[in-house]
């Protein structure tokens, strides 16, 4: 998923691609959605870098930074069925930069 979100071009993407090589998931959302965190710092200097819609749904996700580091991938679910347990297949994404 991270590779797909960083597969678009925008200012600073090269540095994020370098960070992605060593990124590890350190946590997730307590609500049960498939959001993941790459750092334990929450909300400090959050900046959204990539938005993605999920084909066939009104759901989406975004890649965010905290300061100058990859922060995580946040799932935004609005489907009445509730959030899935896993992130969608990257081929289902419609990606745009912010």
Secondary structure, 3 states (H helix, E strand, C coil): CHHHHCCCCCCCHHHHHHHHHHCCCCEECCCCCCCEECCCCCCCCEEEEEEEEECCCCCEEEEEEECCEEEEEEEECCCCCCCCCCCCCHHHEEEEEC
